[in-house]
């Protein structure tokens, strides 16, 4: 009526809350809550177990105490974690509500408002540095306790960093399908919240290059777009065995998606429905990553098994596709392959054959390493490390070690997944327990 005292954002938020309430009412979630309360009541009436002090002390053999007969402690053995059961996420659009609440998302209001505000006007400028200045910038970046936080519940499988130069907003995806958002510059307990838009590992995430109010995330069953302006995780594509994706043009309307069975599919967000435009057999047994050339967007690179090859999307067909170029030499499983950020003249790969004399054998309990180029330096890339004390390393394209990010007091775990800010001196490493570690320039005053 033109007389509302609410701001445009508050009116939009009120509309979203109303729509979300209707959505959950249609799902009859109140019935689930009633059943849950009844279940809790039954549990509370059960006999409580005996206190520990009432039980006799049990003798433990030297084997169970991990001590050999000589009294020397035996090495610790890592045991497989117990799998947890999670409710299935339905297909279709999902309201952007936090994982730990089912009603009005008051706790996340500030976080989503920040994401919306810093996405309104974004001009990403590529800042390239000479190597000497670049090394100075790396030396200025440190890790402190306040810049470490557990953002997701399980192992970090992917990360994305918002391009804003004013506020540092991070997104992390984990093994169970959670996505965590963290406003690093906000020191309150409500600076980070988690959402569950997927059923399994979130293997790849990107903020849209043309509209960072959109966060696109991929799991094996779906490609979704988290749109903060609509408070919705929309479903773009629904398929099977998906591993990674990348945008085919700066407008982010089209994407190439890799699949674990080796094929790639082409997805166009402008067409209705959640099906692909094309599924192409490229001759791979497994495709782990796909990456589009930064200049010539018709070319993309696929990596998997022992294969790394470049294809022209204009000539893809359903079968018998031939690569434009192949990178030979790897003898074991390739984890990732990416073009250099400015010219695309270089390619960095990570493989279990340790070609850089860099230990990449993370084992099954850690996310596999992915070497990523620093967008501010055409010749340098970042990769995790298994060396003690724990560290993240920066290499030149020649294989020369340029810098080591290390802090024994704060970093005691392996950061398999890393992301670098496109214009600020910020590096973020994610580990297998869901923690993010932010190396950034020290602030004075």
Secondary structure, 3 states (H helix, E strand, C coil): CCCCCCCHHHHHHHHHHHHHHHHHHHCCHHHHHHHHHHHHHHHHHCCCCCCHHHCCCCCCCCCCCCECCCCCECCCCCCCCCCCCCCCCCCCCEECCCCCCCCCCHHHHHHHHHHHHHCCCCCCCCCCCCHHHHHHHHHCEECCHHHEEECCCCCEEEEEECCCCCCCEEEEEECCCEEEEEECCCCCHHHEEEEECCCCCCCEEEECCCCCCEEEEECCCEEEEEECCCCEEEEEEECCCEEEEEECCCCCCEEEEEECCCCEEEEECCCCCCCCCEEECCCCCCCCEEEECCCCCCEEEEEECCEEEEEEHHHCCCCCCCCCEECCCCCCCEEEEEECCCCCCCEEEEECCCCCCCCCCCCCCCCCCCCEECCCCCCEEEEECCCCCCCEEEEECCCCEEEEECCCCCCCCCCCEEEECCCCCEEEEECCCCEEEEEEECCCC
